[in-house]
Amino acid sequence: MKNALISAGVVVAVIAGCATTQGSDPERQREAVETMKQSFHARGIAKMNRLNQDELQRVCTDTRDQPPANVQKRLEAAEMAEIKLPADGKFLGGWKRGEKIASIGRGMTWRDKPGRTSRGEPNGGGCYNCHELSPKVTSFGSVGPSLRQFGKKRGYGVDIQKYAYMKIYNAKAFSICSTMPRFGPSGTLTEQQMKDLTAYLMDPKSPVNK
């Protein structure tokens, strides 16, 4: 991967992975997490609270990403309720801006500023770290599904635009143990950036749909 994953949740995921190797004993899990925390120190915008798991993350950790159906349904509903749709009712921005955002994986490290990287540019989405999108880009990750021809295969209607925007805003509203970052709730991306990414997926002129 040519870009670092920007999500603060990646640190929590490392801790979670360490904890789950200890088995199901809560005390051993707690000790594992505390040991991990000793290796981290607050620096810049990277505060120690990044190591604190919320209920959703704890459930996914404790169940190894296989939560009970009733718990999954409740947490997904809670995440869905937190999604904020664009005030103007429009889901598409500019696909060319979205292309750049998808290609940039910088931001949210201790060297950066809130909402901006150490280079002074807005945070990126790092989409190519996990997804295939444009056929022009041959270096991409495979953690997530291929998004090539996303709009072409699904149609370009408003309902699909809305779905794509919501998935970018908070993928955990659709699958609570998704590895995709919560770009909206975390403040990693702005509303305009998420619109631009949606356009990158949905605009017929976007290389994604060629």
C-alpha positions as CSV (number, residue, x, y, z in Angstrom):
1,M,0.0,0.0,0.0
2,K,1.5,3.3,-1.0
3,N,-0.5,5.3,1.5
4,A,-0.9,4.9,5.3
5,L,-4.4,4.1,6.5
6,I,-5.6,7.3,8.1
7,S,-8.3,6.0,10.4
8,A,-7.6,6.4,14.1
9,G,-9.5,3.2,14.5
10,V,-6.6,1.2,13.1
11,V,-4.8,1.7,16.5
12,V,-7.8,0.2,18.3
13,A,-7.9,-2.6,15.8
14,V,-4.3,-3.5,16.7
15,I,-5.2,-3.6,20.4
16,A,-8.3,-5.6,19.7
17,G,-6.3,-8.1,17.8
18,C,-3.8,-8.5,20.7
19,A,-6.7,-8.9,23.1
20,T,-8.5,-11.6,21.1
21,T,-5.3,-13.7,21.0
22,Q,-5.6,-14.1,24.7
23,G,-8.8,-16.1,24.5
24,S,-12.2,-15.3,26.0
25,D,-11.0,-14.7,29.5
26,P,-12.0,-11.0,30.2
27,E,-9.2,-10.5,32.7
28,R,-6.5,-11.7,30.3
29,Q,-8.0,-9.5,27.6
30,R,-7.9,-6.5,30.0
31,E,-4.2,-7.2,30.8
32,A,-3.3,-7.5,27.1
33,V,-5.0,-4.1,26.4
34,E,-3.3,-2.4,29.4
35,T,0.1,-3.8,28.2
36,M,-0.5,-2.4,24.7
37,K,-1.5,1.0,26.1
38,Q,1.9,1.3,27.9
39,S,3.5,1.5,24.4
40,F,1.5,4.6,23.3
41,H,1.9,8.2,24.3
42,A,-0.2,11.3,23.5
43,R,1.5,13.4,20.9
44,G,0.0,16.2,18.8
45,I,-3.6,15.5,17.7
46,A,-3.1,11.8,18.6
47,K,-4.5,11.6,22.1
48,M,-4.7,8.5,24.3
49,N,-8.5,8.4,23.9
50,R,-7.9,6.8,20.5
51,L,-7.2,3.7,22.4
52,N,-10.6,3.6,24.0
53,Q,-13.1,1.3,22.3
54,D,-16.7,2.3,22.1
55,E,-19.5,-0.3,22.6
56,L,-19.5,-1.3,18.9
57,Q,-15.8,-1.9,18.9
58,R,-15.9,-3.9,22.1
59,V,-18.7,-6.1,20.8
60,C,-16.7,-6.9,17.6
61,T,-13.6,-7.6,19.7
62,D,-15.3,-9.8,22.2
63,T,-17.2,-11.8,19.6
64,R,-14.4,-11.9,17.0
65,D,-16.6,-10.0,14.5
66,Q,-19.5,-12.4,15.0
67,P,-21.9,-10.6,17.3
68,P,-25.4,-12.0,18.1
69,A,-28.0,-11.0,15.6
70,N,-30.0,-9.0,18.1
71,V,-27.0,-7.0,19.2
72,Q,-25.9,-6.4,15.6
73,K,-29.3,-5.1,14.7
74,R,-29.4,-2.7,17.7
75,L,-26.0,-1.3,17.1
76,E,-26.4,-0.9,13.3
77,A,-29.7,1.0,14.0
78,A,-27.8,3.3,16.4
79,E,-25.1,3.9,13.9
80,M,-27.7,4.5,11.1
81,A,-29.4,7.1,13.2
82,E,-26.2,9.1,13.5
83,I,-25.7,9.5,9.8
84,K,-26.1,13.1,8.7
85,L,-27.3,13.6,5.1
86,P,-26.2,16.7,3.2
87,A,-28.3,19.7,4.1
88,D,-28.9,20.6,0.5
89,G,-30.2,17.1,-0.4
90,K,-27.5,16.6,-3.0
91,F,-25.1,13.6,-2.8
92,L,-22.7,14.3,-5.6
93,G,-19.8,16.7,-5.6
94,G,-17.0,16.7,-8.2
95,W,-15.5,13.4,-9.2
96,K,-12.1,14.9,-10.1
97,R,-11.8,16.1,-6.5
98,G,-13.0,12.7,-5.4
99,E,-10.3,11.0,-7.4
100,K,-7.6,12.9,-5.5
101,I,-9.2,12.2,-2.2
102,A,-9.4,8.5,-2.9
103,S,-5.7,8.4,-3.8
104,I,-4.5,10.2,-0.7
105,G,-4.1,8.3,2.5
106,R,-2.5,10.9,4.6
107,G,-4.0,12.6,7.7
108,M,-4.9,12.0,11.4
109,T,-1.4,11.3,12.5
110,W,0.4,13.1,15.4
111,R,2.2,15.3,12.8
112,D,-1.0,16.5,11.3
113,K,-3.5,19.2,12.2
114,P,-7.2,18.7,12.7
115,G,-8.7,18.1,9.3
116,R,-5.5,18.7,7.5
117,T,-2.2,16.8,6.9
118,S,1.2,18.1,7.8
119,R,1.5,19.2,4.2
120,G,-1.4,21.6,4.7
121,E,-3.8,19.6,2.4
122,P,-7.1,18.2,3.5
123,N,-7.2,14.6,4.9
124,G,-7.4,11.9,2.3
125,G,-9.7,8.9,2.2
126,G,-7.1,6.3,1.4
127,C,-9.7,4.3,-0.7
128,Y,-7.1,2.5,-2.8
129,N,-5.6,0.9,0.3
130,C,-8.6,-1.4,0.4
131,H,-10.5,-1.1,-2.9
132,E,-10.1,-1.4,-6.7
133,L,-11.7,1.6,-8.3
134,S,-10.3,3.1,-11.5
135,P,-8.7,0.7,-14.1
136,K,-6.0,3.3,-14.5
137,V,-4.7,2.5,-10.9
138,T,-3.2,-0.9,-10.8
139,S,-1.9,-0.8,-7.2
140,F,-4.7,-1.3,-4.7
141,G,-5.6,-3.3,-1.6
142,S,-8.1,-6.2,-1.4
143,V,-9.4,-5.9,2.1
144,G,-12.6,-4.4,0.7
145,P,-14.6,-5.4,-2.4
146,S,-13.8,-4.1,-5.8
147,L,-15.7,-0.8,-6.6
148,R,-14.8,-0.7,-10.2
149,Q,-17.8,0.3,-12.4
150,F,-19.8,0.9,-9.2
151,G,-22.4,3.2,-10.8
152,K,-22.4,1.5,-14.1
153,K,-23.4,-1.8,-12.5
154,R,-25.9,-0.4,-10.1
155,G,-27.3,2.5,-11.9
156,Y,-26.9,6.2,-11.3
157,G,-30.2,7.0,-9.5
158,V,-30.6,9.1,-6.4
159,D,-31.2,6.0,-4.2
160,I,-27.9,4.5,-5.1
161,Q,-26.2,7.9,-4.7
162,K,-27.7,8.1,-1.2
163,Y,-26.6,4.6,-0.3
164,A,-23.0,5.3,-1.5
165,Y,-22.9,8.5,0.5
166,M,-24.2,6.8,3.6
167,K,-21.8,4.0,3.3
168,I,-18.8,6.4,3.0
169,Y,-20.2,8.4,6.0
170,N,-20.5,5.3,8.2
171,A,-20.1,1.8,6.8
172,K,-20.7,0.3,10.3
173,A,-24.4,1.3,10.0
174,F,-24.6,-1.5,7.4
175,S,-22.2,-4.0,9.0
176,I,-21.0,-3.1,12.5
177,C,-17.8,-5.0,12.3
178,S,-16.8,-3.6,8.9
179,T,-13.1,-2.7,8.7
180,M,-14.0,0.5,6.8
181,P,-13.5,3.7,8.9
182,R,-16.3,5.9,10.1
183,F,-15.3,8.9,8.0
184,G,-18.3,11.1,9.0
185,P,-18.5,10.5,12.8
186,S,-14.7,10.6,13.2
187,G,-14.5,14.0,11.4
188,T,-11.9,12.5,9.1
189,L,-13.6,13.7,6.0
190,T,-15.9,16.8,5.5
191,E,-19.3,16.6,3.9
192,Q,-18.0,18.1,0.7
193,Q,-15.2,15.5,0.6
194,M,-17.7,12.7,1.0
195,K,-19.8,14.2,-1.8
196,D,-16.8,14.2,-4.0
197,L,-16.0,10.6,-3.2
198,T,-19.6,9.7,-4.0
199,A,-19.3,11.4,-7.3
200,Y,-16.1,9.5,-8.0
201,L,-18.2,6.3,-7.6
202,M,-21.3,7.5,-9.3
203,D,-20.6,10.0,-12.0
204,P,-20.8,8.3,-15.5
205,K,-17.8,10.4,-16.5
206,S,-15.6,9.1,-13.7
207,P,-12.9,6.6,-14.7
208,V,-14.4,4.3,-12.1
209,N,-17.3,3.7,-14.4
210,K,-15.3,3.1,-17.6
